[in-house]
């Protein structure tokens, strides 16, 4: 959705995850027009978020230089 934002990508992703927690909403998967019938994952297709009570979100981040990080955020 935002392209490669290089060093800011982790902060942008964490902000989106915190907003999802605060709003109790799963953001949509952009550019998903047609689901693969052989893939049984529950994607949020379209442009509208799906309301869902969230307690924990996990983020996995990788950059072009090969660095990887994981962050788990949650509510109490």
mmCIF file of the N, C-alpha and C atoms, coordinates in Angstrom:
data_MODEL
# 
_entry.id   MODEL 
# 
loop_
_atom_site.group_PDB 
_atom_site.id 
_atom_site.type_symbol 
_atom_site.label_atom_id 
_atom_site.label_alt_id 
_atom_site.label_comp_id 
_atom_site.label_asym_id 
_atom_site.label_entity_id 
_atom_site.label_seq_id 
_atom_site.pdbx_PDB_ins_code 
_atom_site.Cartn_x 
_atom_site.Cartn_y 
_atom_site.Cartn_z 
_atom_site.occupancy 
_atom_site.B_iso_or_equiv 
_atom_site.pdbx_formal_charge 
_atom_site.auth_seq_id 
_atom_site.auth_comp_id 
_atom_site.auth_asym_id 
_atom_site.auth_atom_id 
_atom_site.pdbx_PDB_model_num 
ATOM 1   N N  . UNK A 1 1  ? 0.824   -1.180  0.000  1.00 0.00 ? 1  UNK A N  1 
ATOM 2   C CA . UNK A 1 1  ? 0.000   0.000   0.000  1.00 0.00 ? 1  UNK A CA 1 
ATOM 3   C C  . UNK A 1 1  ? 0.873   1.250   0.000  1.00 0.00 ? 1  UNK A C  1 
ATOM 4   N N  . UNK A 1 2  ? 1.977   1.207   0.711  1.00 0.00 ? 2  UNK A N  1 
ATOM 5   C CA . UNK A 1 2  ? 2.845   2.378   0.812  1.00 0.00 ? 2  UNK A CA 1 
ATOM 6   C C  . UNK A 1 2  ? 4.154   2.206   0.054  1.00 0.00 ? 2  UNK A C  1 
ATOM 7   N N  . UNK A 1 3  ? 4.373   1.046   -0.529 1.00 0.00 ? 3  UNK A N  1 
ATOM 8   C CA . UNK A 1 3  ? 5.649   0.814   -1.191 1.00 0.00 ? 3  UNK A CA 1 
ATOM 9   C C  . UNK A 1 3  ? 6.729   0.533   -0.149 1.00 0.00 ? 3  UNK A C  1 
ATOM 10  N N  . UNK A 1 4  ? 7.971   0.630   -0.548 1.00 0.00 ? 4  UNK A N  1 
ATOM 11  C CA . UNK A 1 4  ? 9.074   0.390   0.384  1.00 0.00 ? 4  UNK A CA 1 
ATOM 12  C C  . UNK A 1 4  ? 9.441   1.707   1.051  1.00 0.00 ? 4  UNK A C  1 
ATOM 13  N N  . UNK A 1 5  ? 9.128   1.815   2.322  1.00 0.00 ? 5  UNK A N  1 
ATOM 14  C CA . UNK A 1 5  ? 9.422   3.045   3.061  1.00 0.00 ? 5  UNK A CA 1 
ATOM 15  C C  . UNK A 1 5  ? 10.724  2.924   3.843  1.00 0.00 ? 5  UNK A C  1 
ATOM 16  N N  . UNK A 1 6  ? 11.516  1.920   3.517  1.00 0.00 ? 6  UNK A N  1 
ATOM 17  C CA . UNK A 1 6  ? 12.851  1.708   4.078  1.00 0.00 ? 6  UNK A CA 1 
ATOM 18  C C  . UNK A 1 6  ? 12.836  1.753   5.600  1.00 0.00 ? 6  UNK A C  1 
ATOM 19  N N  . UNK A 1 7  ? 13.572  2.641   6.231  1.00 0.00 ? 7  UNK A N  1 
ATOM 20  C CA . UNK A 1 7  ? 13.731  2.646   7.690  1.00 0.00 ? 7  UNK A CA 1 
ATOM 21  C C  . UNK A 1 7  ? 12.427  2.930   8.428  1.00 0.00 ? 7  UNK A C  1 
ATOM 22  N N  . UNK A 1 8  ? 11.477  3.580   7.784  1.00 0.00 ? 8  UNK A N  1 
ATOM 23  C CA . UNK A 1 8  ? 10.222  3.923   8.452  1.00 0.00 ? 8  UNK A CA 1 
ATOM 24  C C  . UNK A 1 8  ? 9.211   2.779   8.436  1.00 0.00 ? 8  UNK A C  1 
ATOM 25  N N  . UNK A 1 9  ? 9.482   1.705   7.710  1.00 0.00 ? 9  UNK A N  1 
ATOM 26  C CA . UNK A 1 9  ? 8.476   0.654   7.539  1.00 0.00 ? 9  UNK A CA 1 
ATOM 27  C C  . UNK A 1 9  ? 8.064   0.015   8.863  1.00 0.00 ? 9  UNK A C  1 
ATOM 28  N N  . UNK A 1 10 ? 8.992   -0.219  9.757  1.00 0.00 ? 10 UNK A N  1 
ATOM 29  C CA . UNK A 1 10 ? 8.658   -0.812  11.050 1.00 0.00 ? 10 UNK A CA 1 
ATOM 30  C C  . UNK A 1 10 ? 7.764   0.096   11.874 1.00 0.00 ? 10 UNK A C  1 
ATOM 31  N N  . UNK A 1 11 ? 8.046   1.382   11.880 1.00 0.00 ? 11 UNK A N  1 
ATOM 32  C CA . UNK A 1 11 ? 7.230   2.343   12.631 1.00 0.00 ? 11 UNK A CA 1 
ATOM 33  C C  . UNK A 1 11 ? 5.830   2.448   12.025 1.00 0.00 ? 11 UNK A C  1 
ATOM 34  N N  . UNK A 1 12 ? 5.741   2.443   10.703 1.00 0.00 ? 12 UNK A N  1 
ATOM 35  C CA . UNK A 1 12 ? 4.433   2.511   10.041 1.00 0.00 ? 12 UNK A CA 1 
ATOM 36  C C  . UNK A 1 12 ? 3.617   1.259   10.359 1.00 0.00 ? 12 UNK A C  1 
ATOM 37  N N  . UNK A 1 13 ? 4.259   0.108   10.293 1.00 0.00 ? 13 UNK A N  1 
ATOM 38  C CA . UNK A 1 13 ? 3.573   -1.151  10.576 1.00 0.00 ? 13 UNK A CA 1 
ATOM 39  C C  . UNK A 1 13 ? 3.103   -1.202  12.027 1.00 0.00 ? 13 UNK A C  1 
ATOM 40  N N  . UNK A 1 14 ? 3.941   -0.760  12.961 1.00 0.00 ? 14 UNK A N  1 
ATOM 41  C CA . UNK A 1 14 ? 3.560   -0.750  14.378 1.00 0.00 ? 14 UNK A CA 1 
ATOM 42  C C  . UNK A 1 14 ? 2.399   0.214   14.616 1.00 0.00 ? 14 UNK A C  1 
ATOM 43  N N  . UNK A 1 15 ? 2.416   1.356   13.951 1.00 0.00 ? 15 UNK A N  1 
ATOM 44  C CA . UNK A 1 15 ? 1.322   2.318   14.083 1.00 0.00 ? 15 UNK A CA 1 
ATOM 45  C C  . UNK A 1 15 ? 0.015   1.724   13.580 1.00 0.00 ? 15 UNK A C  1 
ATOM 46  N N  . UNK A 1 16 ? 0.053   1.058   12.435 1.00 0.00 ? 16 UNK A N  1 
ATOM 47  C CA . UNK A 1 16 ? -1.147  0.422   11.884 1.00 0.00 ? 16 UNK A CA 1 
ATOM 48  C C  . UNK A 1 16 ? -1.665  -0.660  12.834 1.00 0.00 ? 16 UNK A C  1 
ATOM 49  N N  . UNK A 1 17 ? -0.766  -1.421  13.435 1.00 0.00 ? 17 UNK A N  1 
ATOM 50  C CA . UNK A 1 17 ? -1.171  -2.469  14.368 1.00 0.00 ? 17 UNK A CA 1 
ATOM 51  C C  . UNK A 1 17 ? -1.787  -1.874  15.636 1.00 0.00 ? 17 UNK A C  1 
ATOM 52  N N  . UNK A 1 18 ? -1.203  -0.801  16.150 1.00 0.00 ? 18 UNK A N  1 
ATOM 53  C CA . UNK A 1 18 ? -1.766  -0.148  17.332 1.00 0.00 ? 18 UNK A CA 1 
ATOM 54  C C  . UNK A 1 18 ? -3.145  0.434   17.043 1.00 0.00 ? 18 UNK A C  1 
ATOM 55  N N  . UNK A 1 19 ? -3.322  1.009   15.856 1.00 0.00 ? 19 UNK A N  1 
ATOM 56  C CA . UNK A 1 19 ? -4.640  1.527   15.479 1.00 0.00 ? 19 UNK A CA 1 
ATOM 57  C C  . UNK A 1 19 ? -5.656  0.393   15.339 1.00 0.00 ? 19 UNK A C  1 
ATOM 58  N N  . UNK A 1 20 ? -5.227  -0.740  14.795 1.00 0.00 ? 20 UNK A N  1 
ATOM 59  C CA . UNK A 1 20 ? -6.119  -1.894  14.691 1.00 0.00 ? 20 UNK A CA 1 
ATOM 60  C C  . UNK A 1 20 ? -6.552  -2.366  16.078 1.00 0.00 ? 20 UNK A C  1 
ATOM 61  N N  . UNK A 1 21 ? -5.610  -2.402  17.023 1.00 0.00 ? 21 UNK A N  1 
ATOM 62  C CA . UNK A 1 21 ? -5.954  -2.774  18.393 1.00 0.00 ? 21 UNK A CA 1 
ATOM 63  C C  . UNK A 1 21 ? -6.933  -1.780  18.998 1.00 0.00 ? 21 UNK A C  1 
ATOM 64  N N  . UNK A 1 22 ? -6.666  -0.505  18.829 1.00 0.00 ? 22 UNK A N  1 
ATOM 65  C CA . UNK A 1 22 ? -7.507  0.533   19.427 1.00 0.00 ? 22 UNK A CA 1 
ATOM 66  C C  . UNK A 1 22 ? -8.917  0.531   18.834 1.00 0.00 ? 22 UNK A C  1 
ATOM 67  N N  . UNK A 1 23 ? -9.007  0.342   17.523 1.00 0.00 ? 23 UNK A N  1 
ATOM 68  C CA . UNK A 1 23 ? -10.296 0.402   16.840 1.00 0.00 ? 23 UNK A CA 1 
ATOM 69  C C  . UNK A 1 23 ? -11.013 -0.951  16.780 1.00 0.00 ? 23 UNK A C  1 
ATOM 70  N N  . UNK A 1 24 ? -10.351 -2.008  17.253 1.00 0.00 ? 24 UNK A N  1 
ATOM 71  C CA . UNK A 1 24 ? -10.902 -3.375  17.179 1.00 0.00 ? 24 UNK A CA 1 
ATOM 72  C C  . UNK A 1 24 ? -11.315 -3.708  15.749 1.00 0.00 ? 24 UNK A C  1 
ATOM 73  N N  . UNK A 1 25 ? -10.374 -3.538  14.831 1.00 0.00 ? 25 UNK A N  1 
ATOM 74  C CA . UNK A 1 25 ? -10.671 -3.767  13.420 1.00 0.00 ? 25 UNK A CA 1 
ATOM 75  C C  . UNK A 1 25 ? -9.479  -4.385  12.702 1.00 0.00 ? 25 UNK A C  1 
ATOM 76  N N  . UNK A 1 26 ? -9.767  -5.324  11.824 1.00 0.00 ? 26 UNK A N  1 
ATOM 77  C CA . UNK A 1 26 ? -8.741  -5.919  10.970 1.00 0.00 ? 26 UNK A CA 1 
ATOM 78  C C  . UNK A 1 26 ? -8.694  -5.132  9.673  1.00 0.00 ? 26 UNK A C  1 
ATOM 79  N N  . UNK A 1 27 ? -7.549  -4.537  9.328  1.00 0.00 ? 27 UNK A N  1 
ATOM 80  C CA . UNK A 1 27 ? -7.479  -3.780  8.079  1.00 0.00 ? 27 UNK A CA 1 
ATOM 81  C C  . UNK A 1 27 ? -7.563  -4.708  6.868  1.00 0.00 ? 27 UNK A C  1 
ATOM 82  N N  . UNK A 1 28 ? -8.083  -4.202  5.750  1.00 0.00 ? 28 UNK A N  1 
ATOM 83  C CA . UNK A 1 28 ? -8.215  -5.049  4.561  1.00 0.00 ? 28 UNK A CA 1 
ATOM 84  C C  . UNK A 1 28 ? -6.873  -5.321  3.886  1.00 0.00 ? 28 UNK A C  1 
ATOM 85  N N  . UNK A 1 29 ? -6.835  -6.413  3.136  1.00 0.00 ? 29 UNK A N  1 
ATOM 86  C CA . UNK A 1 29 ? -5.682  -6.749  2.309  1.00 0.00 ? 29 UNK A CA 1 
ATOM 87  C C  . UNK A 1 29 ? -5.860  -6.052  0.968  1.00 0.00 ? 29 UNK A C  1 
ATOM 88  N N  . UNK A 1 30 ? -4.983  -5.089  0.665  1.00 0.00 ? 30 UNK A N  1 
ATOM 89  C CA . UNK A 1 30 ? -5.157  -4.332  -0.569 1.00 0.00 ? 30 UNK A CA 1 
ATOM 90  C C  . UNK A 1 30 ? -4.878  -5.201  -1.790 1.00 0.00 ? 30 UNK A C  1 
ATOM 91  N N  . UNK A 1 31 ? -5.481  -4.827  -2.889 1.00 0.00 ? 31 UNK A N  1 
ATOM 92  C CA . UNK A 1 31 ? -5.295  -5.483  -4.191 1.00 0.00 ? 31 UNK A CA 1 
ATOM 93  C C  . UNK A 1 31 ? -5.699  -6.951  -4.202 1.00 0.00 ? 31 UNK A C  1 
ATOM 94  N N  . UNK A 1 32 ? -6.525  -7.364  -3.271 1.00 0.00 ? 32 UNK A N  1 
ATOM 95  C CA . UNK A 1 32 ? -7.034  -8.735  -3.286 1.00 0.00 ? 32 UNK A CA 1 
ATOM 96  C C  . UNK A 1 32 ? -8.429  -8.696  -3.880 1.00 0.00 ? 32 UNK A C  1 
ATOM 97  N N  . UNK A 1 33 ? -8.502  -9.005  -5.155 1.00 0.00 ? 33 UNK A N  1 
ATOM 98  C CA . UNK A 1 33 ? -9.779  -8.974  -5.857 1.00 0.00 ? 33 UNK A CA 1 
ATOM 99  C C  . UNK A 1 33 ? -10.415 -10.357 -5.963 1.00 0.00 ? 33 UNK A C  1 
ATOM 100 N N  . UNK A 1 34 ? -9.571  -11.384 -6.067 1.00 0.00 ? 34 UNK A N  1 
ATOM 101 C CA . UNK A 1 34 ? -10.077 -12.735 -6.253 1.00 0.00 ? 34 UNK A CA 1 
ATOM 102 C C  . UNK A 1 34 ? -9.276  -13.691 -5.382 1.00 0.00 ? 34 UNK A C  1 
ATOM 103 N N  . UNK A 1 35 ? -9.967  -14.401 -4.517 1.00 0.00 ? 35 UNK A N  1 
ATOM 104 C CA . UNK A 1 35 ? -9.299  -15.368 -3.627 1.00 0.00 ? 35 UNK A CA 1 
ATOM 105 C C  . UNK A 1 35 ? -8.954  -16.647 -4.379 1.00 0.00 ? 35 UNK A C  1 
ATOM 106 N N  . UNK A 1 36 ? -7.848  -17.248 -3.995 1.00 0.00 ? 36 UNK A N  1 
ATOM 107 C CA . UNK A 1 36 ? -7.459  -18.542 -4.556 1.00 0.00 ? 36 UNK A CA 1 
ATOM 108 C C  . UNK A 1 36 ? -8.276  -19.612 -3.833 1.00 0.00 ? 36 UNK A C  1 
ATOM 109 N N  . UNK A 1 37 ? -9.057  -20.404 -4.539 1.00 0.00 ? 37 UNK A N  1 
ATOM 110 C CA . UNK A 1 37 ? -9.892  -21.408 -3.882 1.00 0.00 ? 37 UNK A CA 1 
ATOM 111 C C  . UNK A 1 37 ? -9.083  -22.476 -3.142 1.00 0.00 ? 37 UNK A C  1 
ATOM 112 N N  . UNK A 1 38 ? -7.811  -22.635 -3.484 1.00 0.00 ? 38 UNK A N  1 
ATOM 113 C CA . UNK A 1 38 ? -6.977  -23.629 -2.810 1.00 0.00 ? 38 UNK A CA 1 
ATOM 114 C C  . UNK A 1 38 ? -6.303  -23.068 -1.547 1.00 0.00 ? 38 UNK A C  1 
ATOM 115 N N  . UNK A 1 39 ? -6.463  -21.777 -1.300 1.00 0.00 ? 39 UNK A N  1 
ATOM 116 C CA . UNK A 1 39 ? -5.872  -21.140 -0.124 1.00 0.00 ? 39 UNK A CA 1 
ATOM 117 C C  . UNK A 1 39 ? -6.989  -20.851 0.873  1.00 0.00 ? 39 UNK A C  1 
ATOM 118 N N  . UNK A 1 40 ? -6.947  -21.524 2.018  1.00 0.00 ? 40 UNK A N  1 
ATOM 119 C CA . UNK A 1 40 ? -8.052  -21.405 2.964  1.00 0.00 ? 40 UNK A CA 1 
ATOM 120 C C  . UNK A 1 40 ? -7.818  -20.349 4.054  1.00 0.00 ? 40 UNK A C  1 
ATOM 121 N N  . UNK A 1 41 ? -6.935  -19.395 3.807  1.00 0.00 ? 41 UNK A N  1 
ATOM 122 C CA . UNK A 1 41 ? -6.706  -18.331 4.779  1.00 0.00 ? 41 UNK A CA 1 
ATOM 123 C C  . UNK A 1 41 ? -7.882  -17.360 4.776  1.00 0.00 ? 41 UNK A C  1 
ATOM 124 N N  . UNK A 1 42 ? -8.126  -16.754 5.903  1.00 0.00 ? 42 UNK A N  1 
ATOM 125 C CA . UNK A 1 42 ? -9.238  -15.816 6.046  1.00 0.00 ? 42 UNK A CA 1 
ATOM 126 C C  . UNK A 1 42 ? -8.733  -14.394 5.831  1.00 0.00 ? 42 UNK A C  1 
ATOM 127 N N  . UNK A 1 43 ? -8.621  -13.998 4.570  1.00 0.00 ? 43 UNK A N  1 
ATOM 128 C CA . UNK A 1 43 ? -8.185  -12.646 4.246  1.00 0.00 ? 43 UNK A CA 1 
ATOM 129 C C  . UNK A 1 43 ? -9.354  -11.680 4.391  1.00 0.00 ? 43 UNK A C  1 
ATOM 130 N N  . UNK A 1 44 ? -9.047  -10.428 4.690  1.00 0.00 ? 44 UNK A N  1 
ATOM 131 C CA . UNK A 1 44 ? -10.055 -9.380  4.719  1.00 0.00 ? 44 UNK A CA 1 
ATOM 132 C C  . UNK A 1 44 ? -9.995  -8.698  3.354  1.00 0.00 ? 44 UNK A C  1 
ATOM 133 N N  . UNK A 1 45 ? -10.792 -9.196  2.431  1.00 0.00 ? 45 UNK A N  1 
ATOM 134 C CA . UNK A 1 45 ? -10.769 -8.673  1.064  1.00 0.00 ? 45 UNK A CA 1 
ATOM 135 C C  . UNK A 1 45 ? -11.603 -7.405  0.965  1.00 0.00 ? 45 UNK A C  1 
ATOM 136 N N  . UNK A 1 46 ? -11.320 -6.610  -0.044 1.00 0.00 ? 46 UNK A N  1 
ATOM 137 C CA . UNK A 1 46 ? -12.091 -5.395  -0.280 1.00 0.00 ? 46 UNK A CA 1 
ATOM 138 C C  . UNK A 1 46 ? -11.417 -4.169  0.305  1.00 0.00 ? 46 UNK A C  1 
ATOM 139 N N  . UNK A 1 47 ? -12.224 -3.170  0.594  1.00 0.00 ? 47 UNK A N  1 
ATOM 140 C CA . UNK A 1 47 ? -11.680 -1.904  1.086  1.00 0.00 ? 47 UNK A CA 1 
ATOM 141 C C  . UNK A 1 47 ? -12.111 -1.580  2.511  1.00 0.00 ? 47 UNK A C  1 
ATOM 142 N N  . UNK A 1 48 ? -13.034 -2.362  3.065  1.00 0.00 ? 48 UNK A N  1 
ATOM 143 C CA . UNK A 1 48 ? -13.529 -2.079  4.419  1.00 0.00 ? 48 UNK A CA 1 
ATOM 144 C C  . UNK A 1 48 ? -12.872 -2.995  5.436  1.00 0.00 ? 48 UNK A C  1 
ATOM 145 N N  . UNK A 1 49 ? -12.550 -2.422  6.577  1.00 0.00 ? 49 UNK A N  1 
ATOM 146 C CA . UNK A 1 49 ? -12.002 -3.215  7.681  1.00 0.00 ? 49 UNK A CA 1 
ATOM 147 C C  . UNK A 1 49 ? -13.104 -4.100  8.254  1.00 0.00 ? 49 UNK A C  1 
ATOM 148 N N  . UNK A 1 50 ? -12.695 -5.183  8.899  1.00 0.00 ? 50 UNK A N  1 
ATOM 149 C CA . UNK A 1 50 ? -13.639 -6.084  9.554  1.00 0.00 ? 50 UNK A CA 1 
ATOM 150 C C  . UNK A 1 50 ? -13.549 -5.857  11.062 1.00 0.00 ? 50 UNK A C  1 
ATOM 151 N N  . UNK A 1 51 ? -14.662 -5.576  11.682 1.00 0.00 ? 51 UNK A N  1 
ATOM 152 C CA . UNK A 1 51 ? -14.679 -5.375  13.125 1.00 0.00 ? 51 UNK A CA 1 
ATOM 153 C C  . UNK A 1 51 ? -14.411 -6.702  13.822 1.00 0.00 ? 51 UNK A C  1 
ATOM 154 N N  . UNK A 1 52 ? -13.473 -6.691  14.733 1.00 0.00 ? 52 UNK A N  1 
ATOM 155 C CA . UNK A 1 52 ? -13.097 -7.897  15.462 1.00 0.00 ? 52 UNK A CA 1 
ATOM 156 C C  . UNK A 1 52 ? -12.357 -7.471  16.720 1.00 0.00 ? 52 UNK A C  1 
ATOM 157 N N  . UNK A 1 53 ? -12.736 -7.999  17.860 1.00 0.00 ? 53 UNK A N  1 
ATOM 158 C CA . UNK A 1 53 ? -12.040 -7.680  19.097 1.00 0.00 ? 53 UNK A CA 1 
ATOM 159 C C  . UNK A 1 53 ? -10.651 -8.300  19.043 1.00 0.00 ? 53 UNK A C  1 
ATOM 160 N N  . UNK A 1 54 ? -9.624  -7.471  19.138 1.00 0.00 ? 54 UNK A N  1 
ATOM 161 C CA . UNK A 1 54 ? -8.239  -7.930  19.090 1.00 0.00 ? 54 UNK A CA 1 
ATOM 162 C C  . UNK A 1 54 ? -7.606  -7.734  20.464 1.00 0.00 ? 54 UNK A C  1 
ATOM 163 N N  . UNK A 1 55 ? -6.863  -8.713  20.912 1.00 0.00 ? 55 UNK A N  1 
ATOM 164 C CA . UNK A 1 55 ? -6.121  -8.577  22.163 1.00 0.00 ? 55 UNK A CA 1 
ATOM 165 C C  . UNK A 1 55 ? -4.621  -8.537  21.908 1.00 0.00 ? 55 UNK A C  1 
ATOM 166 N N  . UNK A 1 56 ? -4.169  -9.233  20.859 1.00 0.00 ? 56 UNK A N  1 
ATOM 167 C CA . UNK A 1 56 ? -2.740  -9.335  20.559 1.00 0.00 ? 56 UNK A CA 1 
ATOM 168 C C  . UNK A 1 56 ? -2.552  -9.288  19.054 1.00 0.00 ? 56 UNK A C  1 
ATOM 169 N N  . UNK A 1 57 ? -1.508  -8.594  18.604 1.00 0.00 ? 57 UNK A N  1 
ATOM 170 C CA . UNK A 1 57 ? -1.111  -8.619  17.199 1.00 0.00 ? 57 UNK A CA 1 
ATOM 171 C C  . UNK A 1 57 ? 0.380   -8.932  17.136 1.00 0.00 ? 57 UNK A C  1 
ATOM 172 N N  . UNK A 1 58 ? 0.781   -9.664  16.117 1.00 0.00 ? 58 UNK A N  1 
ATOM 173 C CA . UNK A 1 58 ? 2.190   -10.000 15.916 1.00 0.00 ? 58 UNK A CA 1 
ATOM 174 C C  . UNK A 1 58 ? 2.647   -9.408  14.586 1.00 0.00 ? 58 UNK A C  1 
ATOM 175 N N  . UNK A 1 59 ? 3.787   -8.765  14.591 1.00 0.00 ? 59 UNK A N  1 
ATOM 176 C CA . UNK A 1 59 ? 4.348   -8.152  13.394 1.00 0.00 ? 59 UNK A CA 1 
ATOM 177 C C  . UNK A 1 59 ? 5.670   -8.812  13.069 1.00 0.00 ? 59 UNK A C  1 
ATOM 178 N N  . UNK A 1 60 ? 5.865   -9.141  11.812 1.00 0.00 ? 60 UNK A N  1 
ATOM 179 C CA . UNK A 1 60 ? 7.140   -9.645  11.319 1.00 0.00 ? 60 UNK A CA 1 
ATOM 180 C C  . UNK A 1 60 ? 7.637   -8.657  10.279 1.00 0.00 ? 60 UNK A C  1 
ATOM 181 N N  . UNK A 1 61 ? 8.871   -8.242  10.411 1.00 0.00 ? 61 UNK A N  1 
ATOM 182 C CA . UNK A 1 61 ? 9.398   -7.223  9.524  1.00 0.00 ? 61 UNK A CA 1 
ATOM 183 C C  . UNK A 1 61 ? 10.750  -7.658  8.987  1.00 0.00 ? 61 UNK A C  1 
ATOM 184 N N  . UNK A 1 62 ? 10.977  -7.419  7.704  1.00 0.00 ? 62 UNK A N  1 
ATOM 185 C CA . UNK A 1 62 ? 12.256  -7.726  7.076  1.00 0.00 ? 62 UNK A CA 1 
ATOM 186 C C  . UNK A 1 62 ? 12.611  -6.578  6.145  1.00 0.00 ? 62 UNK A C  1 
ATOM 187 N N  . UNK A 1 63 ? 13.881  -6.246  6.072  1.00 0.00 ? 63 UNK A N  1 
ATOM 188 C CA . UNK A 1 63 ? 14.278  -5.178  5.149  1.00 0.00 ? 63 UNK A CA 1 
ATOM 189 C C  . UNK A 1 63 ? 15.129  -5.748  4.018  1.00 0.00 ? 63 UNK A C  1 
ATOM 190 N N  . UNK A 1 64 ? 15.458  -4.910  3.075  1.00 0.00 ? 64 UNK A N  1 
ATOM 191 C CA . UNK A 1 64 ? 16.207  -5.355  1.901  1.00 0.00 ? 64 UNK A CA 1 
ATOM 192 C C  . UNK A 1 64 ? 17.629  -5.792  2.228  1.00 0.00 ? 64 UNK A C  1 
ATOM 193 N N  . UNK A 1 65 ? 18.163  -5.344  3.354  1.00 0.00 ? 65 UNK A N  1 
ATOM 194 C CA . UNK A 1 65 ? 19.522  -5.712  3.739  1.00 0.00 ? 65 UNK A CA 1 
ATOM 195 C C  . UNK A 1 65 ? 19.581  -7.046  4.475  1.00 0.00 ? 65 UNK A C  1 
ATOM 196 N N  . UNK A 1 66 ? 18.418  -7.633  4.750  1.00 0.00 ? 66 UNK A N  1 
ATOM 197 C CA . UNK A 1 66 ? 18.399  -8.946  5.383  1.00 0.00 ? 66 UNK A CA 1 
ATOM 198 C C  . UNK A 1 66 ? 18.146  -8.922  6.878  1.00 0.00 ? 66 UNK A C  1 
ATOM 199 N N  . UNK A 1 67 ? 17.917  -7.767  7.467  1.00 0.00 ? 67 UNK A N  1 
ATOM 200 C CA . UNK A 1 67 ? 17.604  -7.704  8.902  1.00 0.00 ? 67 UNK A CA 1 
ATOM 201 C C  . UNK A 1 67 ? 16.143  -8.086  9.114  1.00 0.00 ? 67 UNK A C  1 
ATOM 202 N N  . UNK A 1 68 ? 15.895  -8.840  10.160 1.00 0.00 ? 68 UNK A N  1 
ATOM 203 C CA . UNK A 1 68 ? 14.546  -9.289  10.474 1.00 0.00 ? 68 UNK A CA 1 
ATOM 204 C C  . UNK A 1 68 ? 14.241  -8.985  11.935 1.00 0.00 ? 68 UNK A C  1 
ATOM 205 N N  . UNK A 1 69 ? 12.973  -8.675  12.213 1.00 0.00 ? 69 UNK A N  1 
ATOM 206 C CA . UNK A 1 69 ? 12.551  -8.392  13.574 1.00 0.00 ? 69 UNK A CA 1 
ATOM 207 C C  . UNK A 1 69 ? 11.114  -8.835  13.761 1.00 0.00 ? 69 UNK A C  1 
ATOM 208 N N  . UNK A 1 70 ? 10.758  -9.161  14.987 1.00 0.00 ? 70 UNK A N  1 
ATOM 209 C CA . UNK A 1 70 ? 9.380   -9.509  15.328 1.00 0.00 ? 70 UNK A CA 1 
ATOM 210 C C  . UNK A 1 70 ? 8.968   -8.680  16.528 1.00 0.00 ? 70 UNK A C  1 
ATOM 211 N N  . UNK A 1 71 ? 7.707   -8.264  16.542 1.00 0.00 ? 71 UNK A N  1 
ATOM 212 C CA . UNK A 1 71 ? 7.177   -7.453  17.626 1.00 0.00 ? 71 UNK A CA 1 
ATOM 213 C C  . UNK A 1 71 ? 5.784   -7.950  17.932 1.00 0.00 ? 71 UNK A C  1 
ATOM 214 N N  . UNK A 1 72 ? 5.489   -8.148  19.220 1.00 0.00 ? 72 UNK A N  1 
ATOM 215 C CA . UNK A 1 72 ? 4.152   -8.562  19.653 1.00 0.00 ? 72 UNK A CA 1 
ATOM 216 C C  . UNK A 1 72 ? 3.581   -7.447  20.509 1.00 0.00 ? 72 UNK A C  1 
ATOM 217 N N  . UNK A 1 73 ? 2.398   -6.963  20.134 1.00 0.00 ? 73 UNK A N  1 
ATOM 218 C CA . UNK A 1 73 ? 1.728   -5.901  20.868 1.00 0.00 ? 73 UNK A CA 1 
ATOM 219 C C  . UNK A 1 73 ? 0.415   -6.434  21.392 1.00 0.00 ? 73 UNK A C  1 
ATOM 220 N N  . UNK A 1 74 ? 0.018   -5.985  22.573 1.00 0.00 ? 74 UNK A N  1 
ATOM 221 C CA . UNK A 1 74 ? -1.245  -6.473  23.115 1.00 0.00 ? 74 UNK A CA 1 
ATOM 222 C C  . UNK A 1 74 ? -1.878  -5.504  24.088 1.00 0.00 ? 74 UNK A C  1 
ATOM 223 N N  . UNK A 1 75 ? -3.130  -5.796  24.397 1.00 0.00 ? 75 UNK A N  1 
ATOM 224 C CA . UNK A 1 75 ? -3.877  -5.031  25.369 1.00 0.00 ? 75 UNK A CA 1 
ATOM 225 C C  . UNK A 1 75 ? -4.054  -5.862  26.632 1.00 0.00 ? 75 UNK A C  1 
ATOM 226 N N  . UNK A 1 76 ? -4.175  -5.170  27.730 1.00 0.00 ? 76 UNK A N  1 
ATOM 227 C CA . UNK A 1 76 ? -4.444  -5.871  29.000 1.00 0.00 ? 76 UNK A CA 1 
ATOM 228 C C  . UNK A 1 76 ? -5.853  -5.613  29.447 1.00 0.00 ? 76 UNK A C  1 
# 
